[in-house]
């Protein structure tokens, strides 16, 4: 269905509601992997809180998660190539800045991508891993927030353990220098003819 260069929607669905929408360009869609490119500045939909402003990351997790919200306009902050192995509970993100300097690898823990008529749905699993651009070191990101997510009932202890297990599986590829760490990908670029078409189709917010 999806061709290289098509615009598709990557949606996050939480508690039966679409909580984030990211338009992305399809780089590859095959049995082993789905690869998407999100340009810096791409218009996205994010959660807005009570005062009609984006919910700030600086707020305590319990407050961010529990407060009423609607979707409002946001903007993607990096050039990002997202590589999602089929049925995996994680994705590998290659990240560049506005000048196409390679910034980092980012392992995003998430529900396996589920195909929809718009593109793919997932759900963020809070925990992430940041990998140095030269692969020399890595660090956990948001371990504390995963603990907070358990405390407010978003995840059970067993589910949080499964998130950690998925992270360890993703990191095994880094240790072995296996795909996608088997070559230097810092020189990857989108094709010049690709154009993001972010108009949202009817029903885009239906879970």
N, C-alpha and C positions, 0 to 999 in steps of 0.2 A: 504494500500500500504506500509506504513512504519512500520517496526518492531522495537522493543526495541533493541537498540544497533546499528542500522543502522546509517551511516553517511549521513546527508542531508545538504543542503546549505541554510543558512539564508542570503538573499540578501536585501540590501537597494537600492531602485530605486527612483531617483530624476530627474525631468524634462526629463523623458523618457530614462534615462541612469542608468545602474547599477553602484552605487557609493561606495559600500562596499560589500564584500563577506566574510561570516564567516562559515566555516565548523563546524557542530555540531553533537553530538550524540543524537539520539532520545531516550528520556526517557519514554515518554508517548505521545500518539496521540489518543485522544478520543474526543467525542462530546463536553464535557465541557472545555477541556484544552489541549494545546500543551506544552509539557515540553521538553526542550533541554538542553544538557550539553556541554559547551565549555571549554576544558582544558586550563590551563595556558600554554602559549607557542604555542598554535595552530596557524598554518600559515594562515593568512588572506590577503585579498586584500583591500587596502585603497587608498585614493586619493593622488596622487603626483602632485606637482606644476611645475612651469616653469623650475626650475633648476634640475629636476629629483630627488627631495627629497620629503619626506612626507610633506604635508601642515601643518604647525605648528599651534597649538591651540592658541599660543600667538599673532597671527596676528589678526587685527581687523576683525570682522565678515564679513563686506561688502567685504573686500579683499579676505578673504577665500572663500566666496561663489561665487564671480564673476570671479575669475581667471581661465584660462584654466587648465584642469587637465586630467590626465590619471590614470589608476589603476596600483599600484605597490605592492610590497610585504610588509607585516607588521606582527606583532605578537600579539596575545591576552595576556593580562597582568594579568589575574586572573583566578582562578577556578570559573566558573559561572554556576549556575543552573537557566535557564530562564523559567518562568512559565507564559504562555500567555492564559488568558481566551478567549474562543471563541468569536469573533466579538468585543472584547474590544479594545479601543484605548490606551492601555497601557500593559506593561508586568511587572511582579515582578521578580527581579533578586536577588538570594541569592549568596553572593560573599565571597570567601575564598582566603587567601594569599597562597604563595608557600608552607607553612608548614601546610596547612589546618586549620589555625586559622580563625574562622568566623569573617569577616571584617565588613560587613554591609548588609542591604537590600537596594536595589536600584529600584526605580519605574521609568521605562523608558517609556516616552510618545511617542507613535508611532502609525502608521496606523495599523489597524487590520491585522493579518497575512493572506495573500492570498496564497493558495496552488499553487505550480507549479510542473513541472516534476522533478525539482531539489530539492524541499523542500518547502520553503515559502519565499514570498516577503513582505517587509514592507517599510516604510519610517519614518525616525526619525523626531520627532516633537520638537526637541531642548530642551524643558523644561524637567527637571528631578526632582526627590525627593530622598534625601538620608535619610535613616532611621537607627538609632543607632541599633547595633546588639541585644541589650536587649529590643528594641522597646520603650525605654523611651522617645525618642525625634526624631524629624525629621526636615529637612530644605529643602528649595528650592535650586535647582542648575540650573544655566543658565537662570534665569528670565530675566536678561539683554539681553542675546543673543536672546531670543524670541522677545523682543522688537526690536532689530536690524533686525531680520528676517522680521518683519512687515515693518520696514522702507525701506528695500530694495525690498519689493514686493514679498517675498517668501510666506508669509501668509497674508491674510486679517485680519482686526480687528476681524471679526466674527469667522474666523478660529482659531485665537489665543485664543479667548474666549472659543471656544470648547475644545481646548487643556487644558485650566485651568479647565474646567468642568470635563474632563476625569480624571485629577489629583485629583480633589476633590472626585470623585467616587472611585478611587483607595484608597485614604486615609480613606474613610469611613470604608473599611475593616480593616484597622489598628486600628481605634478607637474602633471598635466592637470586635477586636481580632477574626475576621472571617478569613476564608481561604484567603491566605496561612499563616496567622499569628496565626492560631488556635493551633499550636503546635511548639515545638522546632525543627527546621530543621537543626541546626548547625552540627549534626552528620551525615547528608546525605553524602554518598560517591558513586561514580560510581562503577559499577561492575568490578572486576579485569579483566574479559575476554574482556571487551570492548576495541576496538582499533579504533582510529580515522583514516580514510582513506581519506586524503584531496586532492587527485588528482581531478582536476576539469574536469568534462565531457565536451564534445563538446557542444558549444552553451551556456556555463555557463554565458556569459556576454550579452546575448540577453535579452532585457527587456520583 
